[in-house]
Amino acid sequence: QVQLVESGGGLVQAGGSLRLSCAASGLAFRAIDIGWHRQAPGKEREWVASILHNGRPIYEDSVKGRFTISRDSTKNTVYLQMNSLKPEDTAVYYCTDRHYWGQGTQVTVAS
């Protein structure tokens, strides 16, 4: 059974930081790419960052220099370190391997 479980969301002031985690099970973790997407109220879901199976990270332009994606294959977990958070980063954040999605974790950035 495939599971992707996000955690680490919360309420933070603008300029603050959060670290999201995505724990994966039931997948060949070392062989897959994992991405983070987000969906703000009233908006479509958008891609934020991905980390490829070889460890290469890629980022959407608006988060470059602020967010860092990483993976720990010993824990089957992908992390999204988010620094210098802005109110426009407020959204539900989801991780995915493009076939399966987690339930999401809420990030709220107060101005």
Biotite code that builds the C-alpha atoms (Angstrom):
import biotite.structure as struc

atoms = struc.array([
    struc.Atom([0.000, 0.000, 0.000], chain_id="A", res_id=1, res_name="GLN", atom_name="CA", element="C"),
    struc.Atom([1.445, 3.320, -1.106], chain_id="A", res_id=2, res_name="VAL", atom_name="CA", element="C"),
    struc.Atom([1.371, 6.159, 1.399], chain_id="A", res_id=3, res_name="GLN", atom_name="CA", element="C"),
    struc.Atom([2.740, 9.676, 1.309], chain_id="A", res_id=4, res_name="LEU", atom_name="CA", element="C"),
    struc.Atom([2.295, 11.513, 4.595], chain_id="A", res_id=5, res_name="VAL", atom_name="CA", element="C"),
    struc.Atom([3.122, 15.195, 4.929], chain_id="A", res_id=6, res_name="GLU", atom_name="CA", element="C"),
    struc.Atom([3.825, 16.956, 8.208], chain_id="A", res_id=7, res_name="SER", atom_name="CA", element="C"),
    struc.Atom([5.429, 20.094, 9.542], chain_id="A", res_id=8, res_name="GLY", atom_name="CA", element="C"),
    struc.Atom([2.966, 22.750, 8.481], chain_id="A", res_id=9, res_name="GLY", atom_name="CA", element="C"),
    struc.Atom([1.775, 25.501, 10.769], chain_id="A", res_id=10, res_name="GLY", atom_name="CA", element="C"),
    struc.Atom([1.382, 29.201, 11.344], chain_id="A", res_id=11, res_name="LEU", atom_name="CA", element="C"),
    struc.Atom([4.447, 31.400, 11.028], chain_id="A", res_id=12, res_name="VAL", atom_name="CA", element="C"),
    struc.Atom([5.152, 35.111, 10.738], chain_id="A", res_id=13, res_name="GLN", atom_name="CA", element="C"),
    struc.Atom([6.428, 36.545, 7.478], chain_id="A", res_id=14, res_name="ALA", atom_name="CA", element="C"),
    struc.Atom([10.176, 36.058, 7.277], chain_id="A", res_id=15, res_name="GLY", atom_name="CA", element="C"),
    struc.Atom([10.013, 32.903, 9.348], chain_id="A", res_id=16, res_name="GLY", atom_name="CA", element="C"),
    struc.Atom([10.837, 29.306, 8.496], chain_id="A", res_id=17, res_name="SER", atom_name="CA", element="C"),
    struc.Atom([9.191, 25.904, 8.429], chain_id="A", res_id=18, res_name="LEU", atom_name="CA", element="C"),
    struc.Atom([10.395, 22.463, 7.450], chain_id="A", res_id=19, res_name="ARG", atom_name="CA", element="C"),
    struc.Atom([7.926, 20.126, 5.815], chain_id="A", res_id=20, res_name="LEU", atom_name="CA", element="C"),
    struc.Atom([8.402, 16.376, 5.735], chain_id="A", res_id=21, res_name="SER", atom_name="CA", element="C"),
    struc.Atom([6.994, 13.785, 3.339], chain_id="A", res_id=22, res_name="CYS", atom_name="CA", element="C"),
    struc.Atom([7.277, 10.226, 4.600], chain_id="A", res_id=23, res_name="ALA", atom_name="CA", element="C"),
    struc.Atom([6.844, 7.630, 1.854], chain_id="A", res_id=24, res_name="ALA", atom_name="CA", element="C"),
    struc.Atom([6.025, 3.959, 2.146], chain_id="A", res_id=25, res_name="SER", atom_name="CA", element="C"),
    struc.Atom([5.153, 1.260, -0.347], chain_id="A", res_id=26, res_name="GLY", atom_name="CA", element="C"),
    struc.Atom([7.330, 2.851, -3.022], chain_id="A", res_id=27, res_name="LEU", atom_name="CA", element="C"),
    struc.Atom([10.733, 2.140, -4.492], chain_id="A", res_id=28, res_name="ALA", atom_name="CA", element="C"),
    struc.Atom([11.864, 5.349, -2.854], chain_id="A", res_id=29, res_name="PHE", atom_name="CA", element="C"),
    struc.Atom([15.427, 5.404, -4.163], chain_id="A", res_id=30, res_name="ARG", atom_name="CA", element="C"),
    struc.Atom([14.228, 5.089, -7.762], chain_id="A", res_id=31, res_name="ALA", atom_name="CA", element="C"),
    struc.Atom([11.589, 7.807, -7.894], chain_id="A", res_id=32, res_name="ILE", atom_name="CA", element="C"),
    struc.Atom([11.337, 11.567, -8.153], chain_id="A", res_id=33, res_name="ASP", atom_name="CA", element="C"),
    struc.Atom([9.326, 13.326, -5.444], chain_id="A", res_id=34, res_name="ILE", atom_name="CA", element="C"),
    struc.Atom([7.743, 16.726, -5.786], chain_id="A", res_id=35, res_name="GLY", atom_name="CA", element="C"),
    struc.Atom([6.042, 19.302, -3.622], chain_id="A", res_id=36, res_name="TRP", atom_name="CA", element="C"),
    struc.Atom([3.002, 21.164, -4.888], chain_id="A", res_id=37, res_name="HIS", atom_name="CA", element="C"),
    struc.Atom([0.797, 23.704, -3.152], chain_id="A", res_id=38, res_name="ARG", atom_name="CA", element="C"),
    struc.Atom([-2.729, 24.999, -3.454], chain_id="A", res_id=39, res_name="GLN", atom_name="CA", element="C"),
    struc.Atom([-3.803, 28.362, -2.111], chain_id="A", res_id=40, res_name="ALA", atom_name="CA", element="C"),
    struc.Atom([-7.478, 29.169, -1.468], chain_id="A", res_id=41, res_name="PRO", atom_name="CA", element="C"),
    struc.Atom([-9.289, 29.868, -4.716], chain_id="A", res_id=42, res_name="GLY", atom_name="CA", element="C"),
    struc.Atom([-6.262, 28.979, -6.827], chain_id="A", res_id=43, res_name="LYS", atom_name="CA", element="C"),
    struc.Atom([-5.134, 25.981, -8.818], chain_id="A", res_id=44, res_name="GLU", atom_name="CA", element="C"),
    struc.Atom([-2.570, 23.594, -7.452], chain_id="A", res_id=45, res_name="ARG", atom_name="CA", element="C"),
    struc.Atom([0.938, 24.580, -8.516], chain_id="A", res_id=46, res_name="GLU", atom_name="CA", element="C"),
    struc.Atom([4.291, 22.877, -8.550], chain_id="A", res_id=47, res_name="TRP", atom_name="CA", element="C"),
    struc.Atom([6.877, 24.157, -6.056], chain_id="A", res_id=48, res_name="VAL", atom_name="CA", element="C"),
    struc.Atom([9.936, 21.922, -6.160], chain_id="A", res_id=49, res_name="ALA", atom_name="CA", element="C"),
    struc.Atom([11.075, 18.423, -6.978], chain_id="A", res_id=50, res_name="SER", atom_name="CA", element="C"),
    struc.Atom([13.997, 16.237, -6.094], chain_id="A", res_id=51, res_name="ILE", atom_name="CA", element="C"),
    struc.Atom([14.989, 13.649, -8.649], chain_id="A", res_id=52, res_name="LEU", atom_name="CA", element="C"),
    struc.Atom([15.943, 10.087, -7.828], chain_id="A", res_id=53, res_name="HIS", atom_name="CA", element="C"),
    struc.Atom([19.598, 11.053, -8.308], chain_id="A", res_id=54, res_name="ASN", atom_name="CA", element="C"),
    struc.Atom([19.296, 13.840, -5.745], chain_id="A", res_id=55, res_name="GLY", atom_name="CA", element="C"),
    struc.Atom([19.128, 16.740, -8.170], chain_id="A", res_id=56, res_name="ARG", atom_name="CA", element="C"),
    struc.Atom([16.770, 19.466, -6.931], chain_id="A", res_id=57, res_name="PRO", atom_name="CA", element="C"),
    struc.Atom([14.690, 21.737, -9.157], chain_id="A", res_id=58, res_name="ILE", atom_name="CA", element="C"),
    struc.Atom([12.622, 24.736, -8.072], chain_id="A", res_id=59, res_name="TYR", atom_name="CA", element="C"),
    struc.Atom([9.865, 26.979, -9.265], chain_id="A", res_id=60, res_name="GLU", atom_name="CA", element="C"),
    struc.Atom([11.234, 30.474, -9.763], chain_id="A", res_id=61, res_name="ASP", atom_name="CA", element="C"),
    struc.Atom([9.338, 32.156, -6.927], chain_id="A", res_id=62, res_name="SER", atom_name="CA", element="C"),
    struc.Atom([10.895, 29.873, -4.295], chain_id="A", res_id=63, res_name="VAL", atom_name="CA", element="C"),
    struc.Atom([14.459, 29.714, -5.604], chain_id="A", res_id=64, res_name="LYS", atom_name="CA", element="C"),
    struc.Atom([16.896, 30.856, -2.946], chain_id="A", res_id=65, res_name="GLY", atom_name="CA", element="C"),
    struc.Atom([14.280, 30.508, -0.194], chain_id="A", res_id=66, res_name="ARG", atom_name="CA", element="C"),
    struc.Atom([13.250, 26.840, -0.288], chain_id="A", res_id=67, res_name="PHE", atom_name="CA", element="C"),
    struc.Atom([15.510, 23.803, -0.191], chain_id="A", res_id=68, res_name="THR", atom_name="CA", element="C"),
    struc.Atom([14.337, 20.306, -1.057], chain_id="A", res_id=69, res_name="ILE", atom_name="CA", element="C"),
    struc.Atom([16.266, 17.271, 0.144], chain_id="A", res_id=70, res_name="SER", atom_name="CA", element="C"),
    struc.Atom([15.792, 13.556, 0.624], chain_id="A", res_id=71, res_name="ARG", atom_name="CA", element="C"),
    struc.Atom([16.928, 10.987, 3.157], chain_id="A", res_id=72, res_name="ASP", atom_name="CA", element="C"),
    struc.Atom([16.802, 7.538, 1.626], chain_id="A", res_id=73, res_name="SER", atom_name="CA", element="C"),
    struc.Atom([17.505, 5.896, 4.981], chain_id="A", res_id=74, res_name="THR", atom_name="CA", element="C"),
    struc.Atom([14.186, 7.300, 6.223], chain_id="A", res_id=75, res_name="LYS", atom_name="CA", element="C"),
    struc.Atom([12.260, 7.289, 2.920], chain_id="A", res_id=76, res_name="ASN", atom_name="CA", element="C"),
    struc.Atom([11.552, 10.948, 3.579], chain_id="A", res_id=77, res_name="THR", atom_name="CA", element="C"),
    struc.Atom([11.701, 14.124, 1.519], chain_id="A", res_id=78, res_name="VAL", atom_name="CA", element="C"),
    struc.Atom([12.026, 17.487, 3.214], chain_id="A", res_id=79, res_name="TYR", atom_name="CA", element="C"),
    struc.Atom([11.153, 21.010, 2.132], chain_id="A", res_id=80, res_name="LEU", atom_name="CA", element="C"),
    struc.Atom([12.992, 23.638, 4.134], chain_id="A", res_id=81, res_name="GLN", atom_name="CA", element="C"),
    struc.Atom([11.182, 26.938, 3.663], chain_id="A", res_id=82, res_name="MET", atom_name="CA", element="C"),
    struc.Atom([12.922, 30.148, 4.720], chain_id="A", res_id=83, res_name="ASN", atom_name="CA", element="C"),
    struc.Atom([12.022, 33.819, 4.309], chain_id="A", res_id=84, res_name="SER", atom_name="CA", element="C"),
    struc.Atom([8.383, 32.862, 4.098], chain_id="A", res_id=85, res_name="LEU", atom_name="CA", element="C"),
    struc.Atom([5.926, 35.324, 2.575], chain_id="A", res_id=86, res_name="LYS", atom_name="CA", element="C"),
    struc.Atom([2.150, 35.625, 2.967], chain_id="A", res_id=87, res_name="PRO", atom_name="CA", element="C"),
    struc.Atom([1.793, 34.459, -0.635], chain_id="A", res_id=88, res_name="GLU", atom_name="CA", element="C"),
    struc.Atom([3.363, 31.128, 0.371], chain_id="A", res_id=89, res_name="ASP", atom_name="CA", element="C"),
    struc.Atom([0.193, 30.389, 2.345], chain_id="A", res_id=90, res_name="THR", atom_name="CA", element="C"),
    struc.Atom([-1.301, 27.177, 0.960], chain_id="A", res_id=91, res_name="ALA", atom_name="CA", element="C"),
    struc.Atom([-1.843, 23.508, 1.543], chain_id="A", res_id=92, res_name="VAL", atom_name="CA", element="C"),
    struc.Atom([1.372, 21.729, 0.590], chain_id="A", res_id=93, res_name="TYR", atom_name="CA", element="C"),
    struc.Atom([1.277, 18.258, -0.951], chain_id="A", res_id=94, res_name="TYR", atom_name="CA", element="C"),
    struc.Atom([3.979, 15.776, -1.859], chain_id="A", res_id=95, res_name="CYS", atom_name="CA", element="C"),
    struc.Atom([3.629, 13.437, -4.796], chain_id="A", res_id=96, res_name="THR", atom_name="CA", element="C"),
    struc.Atom([5.459, 10.949, -6.949], chain_id="A", res_id=97, res_name="ASP", atom_name="CA", element="C"),
    struc.Atom([3.102, 12.017, -9.791], chain_id="A", res_id=98, res_name="ARG", atom_name="CA", element="C"),
    struc.Atom([0.946, 8.919, -9.258], chain_id="A", res_id=99, res_name="HIS", atom_name="CA", element="C"),
    struc.Atom([0.093, 9.213, -5.573], chain_id="A", res_id=100, res_name="TYR", atom_name="CA", element="C"),
    struc.Atom([-0.556, 12.259, -3.398], chain_id="A", res_id=101, res_name="TRP", atom_name="CA", element="C"),
    struc.Atom([-0.444, 12.867, 0.308], chain_id="A", res_id=102, res_name="GLY", atom_name="CA", element="C"),
    struc.Atom([-3.263, 14.467, 2.266], chain_id="A", res_id=103, res_name="GLN", atom_name="CA", element="C"),
    struc.Atom([-1.476, 17.803, 2.506], chain_id="A", res_id=104, res_name="GLY", atom_name="CA", element="C"),
    struc.Atom([-0.250, 20.016, 5.309], chain_id="A", res_id=105, res_name="THR", atom_name="CA", element="C"),
    struc.Atom([-1.405, 23.591, 5.859], chain_id="A", res_id=106, res_name="GLN", atom_name="CA", element="C"),
    struc.Atom([1.127, 26.416, 5.826], chain_id="A", res_id=107, res_name="VAL", atom_name="CA", element="C"),
    struc.Atom([-0.095, 29.838, 6.885], chain_id="A", res_id=108, res_name="THR", atom_name="CA", element="C"),
    struc.Atom([2.200, 32.857, 6.766], chain_id="A", res_id=109, res_name="VAL", atom_name="CA", element="C"),
    struc.Atom([0.936, 35.890, 8.656], chain_id="A", res_id=110, res_name="ALA", atom_name="CA", element="C"),
    struc.Atom([1.933, 39.372, 7.534], chain_id="A", res_id=111, res_name="SER", atom_name="CA", element="C"),
])
